[in-house]
Amino acid sequence: MNDQSTAPVIAAHGAAQLPSVVLDSYNVEIKDDKGFVGDRASNRAFRATLEEWRKAVRKKDGDPLGEDPSTDISKKKIDKALSGDDLIAAGVVLGAVEDFSQALAAVIRRFLKLKDWKDTERIVIGGGLRESRVGELAIGRAAVLLKAADKIDVDLVPIRHHPDEAGLIGAAHLAPSWLFSGHDAILGVDIGGTNFRAGIVSLNLKEAKDLSKASVAAFELWRHRDEKPTREDAVKKLIGMLEELIAKAGKDKIKLAPFIGIGCPGIINADGSIERGSQNLPGNWASSKFHLPTLLREAIPEIDGHDTAIVMHNDAVVQGLSALPGMQDVGHWGALTMGTGLGNARFTNRASQSAG
């Protein structure tokens, strides 16, 4: 299944040496007697914290956020409660934000103690929770806690791009720039524990060679968690999404490079297999009998008459890479993604490494 002898060689899957950065570490799993530390700073953890505050208020005054469980309340509704006229609702959300900020700061402290995270100057934070005002406040509050209380000189910044787009745009940084010469765009894929995203990423290299002007021209989103598909159905759906985007690119006269960049949860081996960390995906993606790059290449062997090249890496790595153009003023930086779990990656810019 994972014979890639006929695959165009562009870059290794899950590589530590990327075109513009060295990947110092990713998908680190820190454990203590209470379990995985990173789980305390995920979207799921925030929802659990919100539920605890709602329970406390519900016993006396009723629930100001209604009857829906905290896992089902939209980020828009939570943000609205924060700024609305119901002061009890706002207080509940503020309480959850404060507790979550404390947890996020504690998790970051643990990461900064790791050898591979030494001298980190900036951490960019993405994931689904980041797109909300609540998420932004949690990032800001955690930054204050680290700087004021702990005297830790590290900047925390929300990822620049919308979470639906960051994991697609970052895919353009997985391959060397020469591959894109003469092309307008690539296909990016962002596989998450809740959603699959696939998009046409306009490179806009004439405006900025460093991909700082890259943008998503079109994308497809599928919330697989609602449908509970088999692994095979999920792959079939992803192939269909990519085929629709290829057709759209042709219709809109967008010249696609023969490249698909993929972000996927877990440890990604050099042969494109997944070692571990994909437990939130439909079915067993870490099986030795499953190899996503081969399945995609068999379904889409060519793009615009050229052999399709596919590079897959960890989803937090790819999402972090979308911030690369804005990280040129620092040497060492990290990325955290507050999604179904807490993704993590730490980078050293190649220019900084050469200077050192």
Residue frames relative to the residue before (quaternion, step in Angstrom):
aa qw qx qy qz dx dy dz
M 1.0000 0.0000 0.0000 0.0000 0.00 0.00 0.00
N 0.7964 0.3168 -0.1711 0.4859 3.58 0.93 -0.86
D 0.3006 0.7362 -0.5388 0.2780 3.58 1.06 0.74
Q 0.0418 -0.8276 0.5595 -0.0186 3.57 -0.47 1.20
S 0.2424 0.8210 -0.4929 0.1558 3.58 1.16 0.46
T 0.7258 0.4048 -0.2454 0.4992 3.59 1.10 -0.56
A 0.4971 0.6747 -0.4242 0.3431 3.59 1.25 0.01
P 0.5005 -0.6245 0.4938 0.3401 3.62 -0.99 0.73
V 0.3306 -0.7538 0.5351 0.1899 3.59 -0.85 0.96
I 0.0047 0.8032 -0.5927 0.0600 3.57 -0.45 1.24
A 0.7336 -0.2231 0.1983 0.6105 3.56 0.82 -1.06
A 0.5449 -0.6112 0.4546 0.3506 3.53 -1.17 0.50
H 0.5160 -0.5925 0.5108 0.3490 3.54 -1.15 0.59
G 0.8505 0.1661 -0.1111 0.4865 3.58 -1.10 0.65
A 0.2867 0.8154 -0.4703 0.1783 3.59 1.20 0.46
A 0.4145 -0.6792 0.5471 0.2599 3.55 -1.22 0.60
Q 0.7050 0.3782 -0.2329 0.5528 3.56 1.19 -0.61
L 0.0172 -0.8060 0.5896 -0.0492 3.56 -0.33 1.29
P 0.7304 -0.4693 0.2461 0.4310 3.61 -1.13 0.46
S 0.8281 0.2112 -0.0894 0.5116 3.62 0.88 -0.87
V 0.7866 0.2307 -0.1202 0.5600 3.59 1.22 -0.28
V 0.3369 -0.6463 0.6277 0.2734 3.49 -1.42 0.22
L 0.3037 -0.7444 0.5695 0.1713 3.55 -0.87 0.97
D 0.2736 -0.8070 0.5056 0.1349 3.56 -0.32 1.28
S 0.7691 -0.1842 0.1220 0.5997 3.59 1.06 -0.73
Y 0.0335 0.7790 -0.6259 -0.0200 3.54 -1.29 0.30
N 0.8254 0.2292 -0.1843 0.4819 3.53 -1.33 0.42
V 0.2100 0.7848 -0.5488 0.1971 3.57 1.03 0.81
E 0.1503 -0.7833 0.5999 0.0630 3.56 -0.93 0.93
I 0.0869 -0.8029 0.5898 0.0013 3.57 -0.25 1.32
K 0.0811 -0.8159 0.5723 0.0119 3.58 -0.77 1.04
D 0.0232 -0.7452 0.6632 0.0659 3.52 -1.30 0.48
D 0.7666 -0.3823 0.2331 0.4602 3.59 -1.22 -0.19
K 0.6754 0.4700 -0.2936 0.4865 3.59 1.28 -0.18
G 0.6936 -0.4493 0.2772 0.4901 3.58 1.26 0.02
F 0.7606 -0.3315 0.2671 0.4902 3.57 -1.22 -0.52
V 0.4608 -0.7141 0.4623 0.2530 3.55 -0.69 1.13
G 0.6551 0.5540 -0.3149 0.4060 3.57 0.91 -0.88
D 0.5818 0.6078 -0.3685 0.3954 3.58 1.14 -0.60
R 0.6302 0.5581 -0.3347 0.4236 3.60 1.19 -0.44
A 0.7351 0.3464 -0.2246 0.5378 3.58 1.25 -0.09
S 0.4388 0.6763 -0.4637 0.3676 3.57 1.08 0.74
N 0.6791 -0.4480 0.3730 0.4462 3.55 -1.30 0.12
R 0.6260 0.5453 -0.3253 0.4528 3.56 1.05 -0.80
A 0.6513 0.5161 -0.3112 0.4611 3.58 1.02 -0.81
F 0.6298 0.5200 -0.3440 0.4633 3.58 1.01 -0.75
R 0.6508 0.5149 -0.3224 0.4554 3.58 0.93 -0.84
A 0.6444 0.5122 -0.3247 0.4658 3.59 1.00 -0.76
T 0.6389 0.5190 -0.3161 0.4717 3.58 1.04 -0.78
L 0.6363 0.5237 -0.3184 0.4685 3.57 0.99 -0.86
E 0.6442 0.5302 -0.3192 0.4496 3.57 0.98 -0.84
E 0.6358 0.5299 -0.3327 0.4520 3.59 0.99 -0.76
W 0.6618 0.4886 -0.3060 0.4792 3.59 0.96 -0.78
R 0.6363 0.5226 -0.3299 0.4618 3.58 1.02 -0.75
K 0.6303 0.5404 -0.3311 0.4483 3.58 0.99 -0.81
A 0.6581 0.5302 -0.3117 0.4342 3.55 0.95 -0.92
V 0.7056 0.4420 -0.2548 0.4919 3.58 0.99 -0.85
R 0.6097 0.6087 -0.3338 0.3825 3.55 1.05 -0.85
K 0.6172 0.5875 -0.3401 0.3978 3.60 1.04 -0.76
K 0.7811 0.3320 -0.1655 0.5022 3.59 1.06 -0.73
D 0.8471 0.2028 -0.0468 0.4890 3.56 0.73 -1.08
G 0.5621 -0.5566 0.4197 0.4450 3.60 1.20 -0.03
D 0.5374 -0.6461 0.4445 0.3101 3.54 -1.26 0.35
P 0.3343 -0.7778 0.4937 0.1990 3.64 -0.48 1.11
L 0.6853 0.4661 -0.2908 0.4782 3.59 1.23 -0.27
G 0.6362 -0.5693 0.3239 0.4078 3.58 1.24 0.25
E 0.6958 -0.5087 0.3475 0.3693 3.53 -1.33 -0.29
D 0.5349 0.6440 -0.4148 0.3565 3.62 1.15 -0.42
P 0.5028 -0.6300 0.4846 0.3398 3.61 -1.02 0.71
S 0.6440 -0.5638 0.3591 0.3721 3.57 -1.14 0.61
T 0.6116 0.5645 -0.3533 0.4272 3.58 1.11 -0.56
D 0.7393 0.4278 -0.2216 0.4705 3.59 1.16 -0.56
I 0.5334 0.6274 -0.4200 0.3814 3.61 1.19 -0.21
S 0.4464 -0.7085 0.4790 0.2632 3.58 -0.81 0.98
K 0.5953 -0.5584 0.4355 0.3797 3.55 -1.21 0.53
K 0.6053 0.5662 -0.3524 0.4344 3.58 1.08 -0.68
K 0.6684 0.4929 -0.3024 0.4678 3.58 0.95 -0.84
I 0.6405 0.5165 -0.3260 0.4655 3.58 1.00 -0.79
D 0.6473 0.5108 -0.3152 0.4699 3.59 0.97 -0.84
K 0.6461 0.5246 -0.3176 0.4544 3.56 1.00 -0.83
A 0.6310 0.5308 -0.3301 0.4595 3.58 1.03 -0.78
L 0.6328 0.5607 -0.3264 0.4227 3.55 1.04 -0.80
S 0.7880 0.3102 -0.1480 0.5109 3.57 1.01 -0.81
G 0.5194 0.6826 -0.3872 0.3382 3.59 1.30 0.01
D 0.6859 -0.5065 0.3583 0.3803 3.54 -1.38 -0.03
D 0.5984 0.5519 -0.3709 0.4470 3.59 1.21 -0.38
L 0.2797 -0.8130 0.4883 0.1497 3.57 -0.17 1.27
I 0.6027 0.5459 -0.3627 0.4551 3.59 1.13 -0.57
A 0.6414 0.5116 -0.3183 0.4749 3.58 0.97 -0.84
A 0.6532 0.5066 -0.3106 0.4694 3.56 0.96 -0.89
G 0.6529 0.5283 -0.3097 0.4459 3.57 1.01 -0.83
V 0.6197 0.5395 -0.3314 0.4637 3.55 1.05 -0.78
V 0.6827 0.4760 -0.2886 0.4734 3.58 0.87 -0.97
L 0.6425 0.5229 -0.3262 0.4554 3.58 0.97 -0.82
G 0.6280 0.5366 -0.3293 0.4575 3.57 1.02 -0.77
A 0.6605 0.4994 -0.2982 0.4748 3.55 0.99 -0.88
V 0.6356 0.5297 -0.3263 0.4572 3.59 1.00 -0.84
E 0.6614 0.5089 -0.3155 0.4517 3.59 0.90 -0.90
D 0.6716 0.4883 -0.3051 0.4662 3.60 0.84 -0.91
F 0.6676 0.4959 -0.3026 0.4657 3.56 0.95 -0.88
S 0.6230 0.5407 -0.3400 0.4516 3.60 1.01 -0.76
Q 0.6269 0.5310 -0.3239 0.4691 3.55 1.03 -0.82
A 0.6649 0.4982 -0.2961 0.4712 3.57 0.99 -0.88
L 0.6451 0.5203 -0.3197 0.4592 3.58 0.97 -0.87
A 0.6507 0.5081 -0.3155 0.4678 3.59 0.94 -0.86
A 0.6470 0.5196 -0.3174 0.4589 3.60 0.99 -0.83
V 0.6430 0.5134 -0.3206 0.4693 3.59 1.00 -0.82
I 0.6601 0.5052 -0.3125 0.4597 3.59 0.92 -0.89
R 0.5957 0.5588 -0.3593 0.4515 3.60 1.04 -0.71
R 0.6614 0.5099 -0.3019 0.4597 3.57 0.97 -0.89
F 0.6512 0.5082 -0.3231 0.4618 3.58 0.96 -0.81
L 0.6819 0.5116 -0.2936 0.4325 3.58 0.90 -0.92
K 0.6152 0.5364 -0.3462 0.4627 3.59 1.24 -0.26
L 0.5519 0.6165 -0.3918 0.4023 3.58 1.25 -0.30
K 0.5983 -0.5874 0.4127 0.3558 3.56 -1.08 0.74
D 0.7059 0.4748 -0.2734 0.4490 3.59 0.88 -0.92
W 0.6955 0.4306 -0.2714 0.5071 3.60 1.26 -0.29
K 0.3532 0.7480 -0.4934 0.2689 3.60 1.22 0.18
D 0.8486 0.1631 -0.1494 0.4806 3.57 -1.12 0.82
T 0.2920 0.7453 -0.5410 0.2579 3.60 1.12 0.55
E 0.2458 -0.8094 0.5231 0.1039 3.57 -0.74 1.09
R 0.8032 0.0498 0.0066 0.5935 3.56 1.10 -0.64
I 0.1160 -0.7651 0.6288 0.0760 3.55 -1.12 0.70
V 0.2057 -0.7599 0.6080 0.1024 3.54 -0.78 1.08
I 0.1636 -0.8181 0.5495 0.0450 3.56 -0.81 1.03
G 0.0258 -0.8056 0.5906 -0.0408 3.54 -0.76 1.14
G 0.4164 0.6958 -0.5287 0.2509 3.54 -1.19 -0.56
G 0.7257 -0.4846 0.2834 0.3976 3.54 -1.28 0.39
L 0.6571 0.5235 -0.3294 0.4309 3.60 0.97 -0.76
R 0.5749 0.6213 -0.3701 0.3826 3.58 1.14 -0.57
E 0.6528 0.5545 -0.3325 0.3947 3.61 1.01 -0.70
S 0.6396 0.5196 -0.3289 0.4613 3.59 1.23 -0.23
R 0.5967 -0.5440 0.4396 0.3934 3.55 -1.25 0.37
V 0.5962 0.5641 -0.3498 0.4517 3.56 1.08 -0.70
G 0.6617 0.5035 -0.3030 0.4656 3.58 0.94 -0.86
E 0.6529 0.5120 -0.3143 0.4613 3.56 0.97 -0.84
L 0.6437 0.5158 -0.3203 0.4658 3.58 1.01 -0.80
A 0.6348 0.5281 -0.3273 0.4594 3.57 1.02 -0.80
I 0.6344 0.5177 -0.3267 0.4720 3.59 1.02 -0.78
G 0.6778 0.4985 -0.2924 0.4544 3.56 0.89 -0.95
R 0.6643 0.5009 -0.3019 0.4655 3.57 0.93 -0.88
A 0.6382 0.5155 -0.3280 0.4684 3.61 0.98 -0.81
A 0.6244 0.5408 -0.3358 0.4526 3.60 1.03 -0.78
V 0.6527 0.5080 -0.3076 0.4704 3.57 0.98 -0.87
L 0.6430 0.5290 -0.3242 0.4491 3.59 0.93 -0.84
L 0.6783 0.4921 -0.2922 0.4609 3.57 0.93 -0.87
K 0.7180 0.4530 -0.2567 0.4619 3.56 0.88 -0.94
A 0.7546 0.4147 -0.2215 0.4578 3.57 0.79 -1.04
A 0.7587 0.3884 -0.2117 0.4783 3.56 0.81 -0.97
D 0.8034 0.3076 -0.1398 0.4903 3.58 0.89 -0.92
K 0.3359 -0.7613 0.4854 0.2682 3.59 1.32 -0.22
I 0.3751 0.7052 -0.5030 0.3300 3.56 1.07 0.79
D 0.2475 -0.8053 0.5266 0.1137 3.57 -0.51 1.20
V 0.3826 0.6752 -0.5403 0.3251 3.55 0.20 1.31
D 0.3485 -0.7340 0.5470 0.2014 3.55 -0.97 0.87
L 0.1442 -0.7463 0.6423 0.0983 3.57 -1.06 0.80
V 0.0466 0.8105 -0.5800 0.0674 3.59 -0.69 1.06
P 0.4867 -0.6298 0.5060 0.3324 3.61 -1.02 0.70
I 0.5409 -0.6098 0.4592 0.3532 3.56 -1.03 0.73
R 0.5657 -0.6700 0.3726 0.3036 3.55 -0.88 0.98
H 0.7493 0.3965 -0.2143 0.4852 3.57 0.86 -0.94
H 0.6135 -0.5201 0.4440 0.3950 3.54 -1.26 0.46
P 0.5886 -0.6105 0.3912 0.3575 3.63 -0.96 0.78
D 0.6189 0.5410 -0.3542 0.4459 3.60 1.09 -0.56
E 0.7530 0.3997 -0.1935 0.4855 3.59 1.19 -0.52
A 0.5759 0.6363 -0.3835 0.3412 3.60 1.05 -0.70
G 0.6991 0.4806 -0.2735 0.4533 3.58 0.91 -0.90
L 0.6280 0.4995 -0.3326 0.4955 3.57 1.27 -0.29
I 0.6718 0.5005 -0.2938 0.4603 3.57 0.90 -0.97
G 0.6282 0.5591 -0.3366 0.4236 3.58 0.99 -0.77
A 0.5652 0.6209 -0.3823 0.3857 3.59 1.14 -0.56
A 0.6008 0.5810 -0.3590 0.4155 3.60 1.13 -0.57
H 0.6663 0.4980 -0.2992 0.4674 3.60 1.21 -0.40
L 0.5220 0.6485 -0.4092 0.3736 3.60 1.26 0.06
A 0.7609 0.3361 -0.1642 0.5302 3.58 1.17 -0.54
P 0.5730 -0.5794 0.4375 0.3802 3.61 -1.15 0.47
S 0.6028 -0.6280 0.3653 0.3297 3.56 -1.03 0.84
W 0.5754 0.6093 -0.3974 0.3739 3.61 1.08 -0.54
L 0.5730 0.6074 -0.3775 0.4001 3.57 1.16 -0.56
F 0.7207 0.4677 -0.2413 0.4512 3.56 1.09 -0.71
S 0.4030 0.7351 -0.4689 0.2781 3.59 1.25 -0.10
G 0.8232 0.1982 -0.1677 0.5049 3.55 -0.83 1.02
H 0.6739 0.4550 -0.2973 0.5004 3.58 1.26 0.16
D 0.4624 -0.7014 0.4840 0.2451 3.53 -1.23 0.53
A 0.8327 0.0365 0.0822 0.5463 3.56 0.96 -0.85
I 0.2407 -0.7195 0.6215 0.1953 3.53 -1.40 0.09
L 0.4421 -0.6235 0.5522 0.3329 3.53 -1.36 -0.02
G 0.0916 -0.7889 0.6068 0.0334 3.55 -0.90 0.98
V 0.1270 -0.7784 0.6121 0.0576 3.57 -1.13 0.70
D 0.0640 -0.7769 0.6262 0.0120 3.56 -0.94 0.93
I 0.1035 -0.8109 0.5759 0.0051 3.56 -0.35 1.31
G 0.0039 0.8254 -0.5629 0.0429 3.57 -0.62 1.11
G 0.6734 -0.5202 0.3543 0.3877 3.53 -1.29 0.21
T 0.7339 0.3458 -0.2119 0.5449 3.58 1.28 -0.33
N 0.8218 0.1404 -0.0188 0.5518 3.58 0.93 -0.99
F 0.2376 -0.6674 0.6717 0.2166 3.49 -1.42 0.30
R 0.0480 -0.7731 0.6316 0.0320 3.56 -1.03 0.83
A 0.0166 0.7621 -0.6473 -0.0038 3.55 -1.12 0.68
G 0.0524 0.8412 -0.5325 0.0782 3.58 -0.85 0.87
I 0.4444 -0.6086 0.5785 0.3123 3.49 -1.42 0.24
V 0.1393 -0.7997 0.5820 0.0491 3.57 -0.58 1.16
S 0.2639 -0.7578 0.5805 0.1381 3.57 -0.53 1.21
L 0.3607 -0.7798 0.4748 0.1907 3.58 -0.63 1.13
N 0.0963 -0.8387 0.5264 0.1007 3.58 1.09 -0.74
L 0.1368 0.8438 -0.5052 0.1186 3.56 0.99 0.89
K 0.5920 0.5659 -0.3771 0.4327 3.61 1.12 -0.48
E 0.6742 0.4720 -0.2903 0.4882 3.58 1.16 -0.57
A 0.7948 -0.0813 0.0823 0.5958 3.59 1.05 -0.74
K 0.3567 -0.7664 0.4996 0.1894 3.56 -0.55 1.18
D 0.6578 0.5203 -0.3150 0.4443 3.59 1.18 -0.44
L 0.5080 -0.6804 0.3864 0.3602 3.60 1.32 0.24
S 0.3689 0.7435 -0.4873 0.2713 3.60 1.19 0.36
K 0.7012 0.4217 -0.2639 0.5107 3.60 1.24 -0.32
A 0.3583 0.7351 -0.4997 0.2856 3.59 1.25 0.22
S 0.0106 0.7977 -0.6009 0.0498 3.56 -1.04 0.79
V 0.4839 -0.6486 0.5016 0.3059 3.55 -1.27 0.34
A 0.2823 -0.7884 0.5300 0.1334 3.55 -0.55 1.20
A 0.7757 -0.1053 0.0917 0.6154 3.58 1.13 -0.66
F 0.0619 0.8086 -0.5850 0.0109 3.55 -1.08 0.58
E 0.3170 -0.7070 0.6067 0.1777 3.48 -1.37 0.51
L 0.0817 -0.7914 0.6047 0.0376 3.59 -0.99 0.81
W 0.0311 -0.7849 0.6188 -0.0107 3.54 -0.95 0.94
R 0.2495 -0.7645 0.5807 0.1267 3.58 -0.72 1.12
H 0.1738 -0.8454 0.4988 0.0788 3.56 0.18 1.30
R 0.5787 0.6138 -0.3895 0.3697 3.59 1.07 -0.62
D 0.6367 0.5417 -0.3289 0.4393 3.60 1.11 -0.63
E 0.7455 0.4251 -0.2073 0.4696 3.57 1.11 -0.74
K 0.2113 -0.8178 0.5066 0.1729 3.60 1.24 -0.43
P 0.1230 0.8313 -0.5311 0.1081 3.62 0.71 1.06
T 0.5447 -0.5362 0.4998 0.4073 3.54 -1.32 0.07
R 0.6707 -0.4778 0.3676 0.4321 3.56 -1.27 0.22
E 0.6640 0.5130 -0.3036 0.4514 3.56 0.92 -0.89
D 0.6434 0.5087 -0.3198 0.4744 3.59 1.01 -0.80
A 0.6357 0.5389 -0.3259 0.4465 3.58 1.03 -0.78
V 0.6587 0.4932 -0.3081 0.4774 3.58 0.95 -0.86
K 0.6349 0.5316 -0.3239 0.4575 3.58 0.99 -0.84
K 0.6429 0.5175 -0.3143 0.4691 3.56 1.02 -0.83
L 0.6510 0.5167 -0.3118 0.4605 3.59 0.94 -0.89
I 0.6342 0.5198 -0.3294 0.4681 3.59 0.95 -0.83
G 0.6486 0.5217 -0.3121 0.4581 3.58 0.96 -0.85
M 0.6296 0.5316 -0.3263 0.4632 3.58 1.02 -0.80
L 0.6748 0.4910 -0.2912 0.4678 3.57 0.94 -0.91
E 0.6436 0.5232 -0.3239 0.4551 3.57 0.97 -0.80
E 0.6351 0.5193 -0.3260 0.4698 3.58 1.03 -0.75
L 0.6658 0.4973 -0.3032 0.4664 3.57 0.99 -0.80
I 0.6166 0.5278 -0.3438 0.4722 3.59 1.04 -0.71
A 0.6500 0.5084 -0.3103 0.4720 3.57 0.98 -0.85
K 0.6510 0.5125 -0.3144 0.4633 3.58 0.98 -0.82
A 0.6305 0.5305 -0.3331 0.4584 3.57 1.00 -0.82
G 0.6492 0.5146 -0.3134 0.4642 3.56 1.00 -0.82
K 0.6584 0.5161 -0.2975 0.4600 3.55 0.95 -0.92
D 0.7444 0.3927 -0.2079 0.4984 3.59 0.99 -0.87
K 0.4293 -0.7302 0.4331 0.3081 3.57 1.35 0.17
I 0.3439 0.6917 -0.5354 0.3414 3.55 0.96 0.99
K 0.2918 -0.7785 0.5324 0.1588 3.59 -0.61 1.12
L 0.2046 -0.8147 0.5367 0.0793 3.56 -0.31 1.30
A 0.4059 -0.6472 0.5832 0.2763 3.55 -1.08 0.76
P 0.5013 -0.6632 0.4569 0.3163 3.64 -1.07 0.62
F 0.4913 0.6584 -0.3969 0.4095 3.54 0.76 1.09
I 0.0506 -0.7530 0.6552 0.0336 3.55 -1.11 0.82
G 0.1299 -0.7879 0.6001 0.0468 3.54 -0.70 1.14
I 0.1143 -0.8317 0.5433 -0.0036 3.58 -0.75 1.08
G 0.1408 -0.7364 0.6546 0.0964 3.53 -1.10 0.84
C 0.0467 0.8104 -0.5754 0.0997 3.57 -0.73 1.08
P 0.5342 -0.6305 0.4415 0.3495 3.63 -0.94 0.74
G 0.7083 0.4913 -0.3406 0.3754 3.52 -1.21 0.56
I 0.5917 -0.5102 0.4730 0.4073 3.52 -1.42 -0.10
I 0.1712 -0.8037 0.5662 0.0650 3.58 -0.60 1.15
N 0.3095 -0.7669 0.5378 0.1637 3.57 -0.64 1.13
A 0.6763 -0.5250 0.3426 0.3868 3.55 -1.27 0.46
D 0.6850 0.4659 -0.2904 0.4789 3.60 1.15 -0.50
G 0.6013 -0.5979 0.3483 0.3996 3.59 1.28 0.09
S 0.5171 0.6007 -0.4397 0.4224 3.58 1.23 0.16
I 0.3956 -0.7052 0.5406 0.2323 3.56 -1.26 0.43
E 0.3456 -0.7771 0.4923 0.1855 3.56 -0.62 1.14
R 0.7497 -0.2422 0.1982 0.5830 3.56 0.83 -1.02
G 0.6504 0.5568 -0.3695 0.3610 3.56 -1.30 0.18
S 0.6159 0.5560 -0.3427 0.4405 3.59 1.27 0.13
Q 0.2864 0.8248 -0.4597 0.1624 3.58 1.24 0.36
N 0.6637 0.5055 -0.3179 0.4504 3.62 1.16 -0.38
L 0.5657 0.5947 -0.3839 0.4230 3.59 1.28 0.02
P 0.6240 -0.5623 0.3797 0.3877 3.61 -1.18 0.47
G 0.8292 0.1145 -0.1054 0.5368 3.59 -0.56 1.10
N 0.6347 -0.5370 0.4076 0.3777 3.57 -1.34 -0.18
W 0.1261 -0.8237 0.5515 0.0378 3.57 -0.16 1.29
A 0.6388 0.5196 -0.3292 0.4622 3.61 1.24 -0.24
S 0.4009 0.7267 -0.4687 0.3025 3.60 1.26 0.12
S 0.5169 -0.6433 0.4715 0.3109 3.58 -1.06 0.75
K 0.6589 0.5028 -0.3008 0.4717 3.58 1.26 -0.33
F 0.6781 0.4591 -0.2860 0.4977 3.59 1.28 0.02
H 0.0912 0.7902 -0.5978 0.0998 3.57 -0.86 0.99
L 0.3165 -0.8132 0.4608 0.1620 3.54 -0.05 1.36
P 0.6576 0.5142 -0.3581 0.4182 3.68 0.74 -0.81
T 0.6515 0.5089 -0.3206 0.4624 3.59 0.99 -0.78
L 0.6518 0.5177 -0.3197 0.4528 3.58 0.94 -0.85
L 0.6648 0.4863 -0.3057 0.4776 3.59 0.98 -0.79
R 0.6660 0.5020 -0.3143 0.4533 3.57 0.95 -0.81
E 0.6221 0.5295 -0.3444 0.4626 3.58 1.05 -0.68
A 0.6982 0.4618 -0.2677 0.4771 3.57 1.04 -0.77
I 0.7818 0.1529 -0.0655 0.6009 3.58 1.10 -0.75
P 0.0579 -0.8582 0.5094 0.0256 3.62 0.43 1.19
E 0.8005 0.1506 -0.0691 0.5759 3.59 1.15 -0.57
I 0.0942 -0.7350 0.6648 0.0942 3.53 -1.30 0.50
D 0.8421 -0.0614 -0.0160 0.5356 3.55 -0.66 1.15
G 0.7383 -0.4567 0.2218 0.4440 3.56 0.97 0.93
H 0.6779 0.4450 -0.2960 0.5048 3.61 1.25 0.09
D 0.6031 -0.5742 0.4097 0.3724 3.57 -1.13 0.68
T 0.4427 -0.7113 0.4886 0.2436 3.55 -0.90 0.97
A 0.1632 -0.7532 0.6315 0.0848 3.56 -0.92 1.00
I 0.0862 -0.7998 0.5939 0.0122 3.57 -0.94 0.91
V 0.0105 -0.7682 0.6401 -0.0013 3.56 -0.97 0.90
M 0.0950 -0.8016 0.5901 0.0146 3.56 -0.84 1.04
H 0.0334 0.7788 -0.6254 0.0365 3.53 -1.06 0.83
N 0.7035 -0.4387 0.3481 0.4376 3.55 -1.33 0.09
D 0.5593 -0.6577 0.3911 0.3190 3.58 -0.96 0.86
A 0.6430 0.5026 -0.3373 0.4692 3.62 1.01 -0.66
V 0.5959 0.5513 -0.3513 0.4664 3.58 1.11 -0.67
V 0.6994 0.4758 -0.2751 0.4569 3.56 0.80 -1.04
Q 0.6484 0.4996 -0.3272 0.4721 3.58 0.94 -0.81
G 0.6400 0.5248 -0.3223 0.4595 3.58 0.99 -0.77
L 0.6352 0.5565 -0.3311 0.4209 3.59 0.98 -0.81
S 0.5590 0.6026 -0.3994 0.4061 3.61 1.14 -0.44
A 0.6800 0.4844 -0.2750 0.4768 3.59 1.21 -0.54
L 0.3839 0.7842 -0.4399 0.2101 3.59 1.28 -0.19
P 0.6624 0.5107 -0.3510 0.4210 3.67 0.76 -0.81
G 0.7135 0.4409 -0.2556 0.4807 3.60 1.09 -0.59
M 0.6349 0.5386 -0.3201 0.4520 3.59 1.28 0.09
Q 0.4144 0.7533 -0.4419 0.2560 3.57 1.23 0.23
D 0.6361 0.5243 -0.3359 0.4557 3.60 1.24 -0.20
V 0.7017 0.3509 -0.2703 0.5581 3.58 1.27 0.15
G 0.4595 -0.6941 0.4815 0.2743 3.55 -1.21 0.40
H 0.7997 0.1498 -0.0339 0.5804 3.56 1.00 -0.91
W 0.1173 0.8044 -0.5676 0.1301 3.55 -0.71 1.04
G 0.2564 -0.7821 0.5537 0.1264 3.53 -1.23 0.50
A 0.2265 -0.7415 0.6107 0.1609 3.52 -1.36 0.11
L 0.0527 -0.7548 0.6531 0.0304 3.54 -1.07 0.84
T 0.1317 -0.7877 0.5973 0.0739 3.58 -1.01 0.77
M 0.2202 -0.7880 0.5665 0.0984 3.55 -0.60 1.19
G 0.2222 0.7768 -0.5502 0.2109 3.53 0.13 1.32
T 0.8139 -0.0838 0.1119 0.5640 3.57 -0.90 -0.93
G 0.7430 0.0661 -0.0556 0.6637 3.54 1.20 -0.73
L 0.5342 -0.5796 0.4701 0.3970 3.58 -1.22 -0.40
G 0.1898 -0.7828 0.5852 0.0937 3.56 -0.42 1.23
N 0.0401 -0.8162 0.5763 0.0056 3.57 -1.13 0.56
A 0.0671 0.7685 -0.6336 0.0583 3.53 -1.19 0.69
R 0.1257 -0.7785 0.6107 0.0718 3.56 -1.13 0.66
F 0.1418 -0.8237 0.5491 -0.0010 3.57 -0.82 1.12
T 0.1248 -0.7175 0.6722 0.1335 3.51 -1.37 0.42
N 0.4204 -0.7076 0.5065 0.2570 3.57 -0.75 1.04
R 0.5462 -0.6444 0.4242 0.3262 3.56 -0.91 0.89
A 0.6235 0.5443 -0.3461 0.4418 3.60 0.98 -0.79
S 0.6523 0.5118 -0.3000 0.4718 3.56 1.02 -0.85
Q 0.6446 0.5242 -0.3207 0.4549 3.58 1.00 -0.84
S 0.6518 0.5175 -0.3086 0.4606 3.57 1.01 -0.86
A 0.6533 0.5224 -0.3068 0.4540 3.56 1.02 -0.87
G 0.6690 0.5015 -0.2967 0.4614 3.56 1.13 -0.74
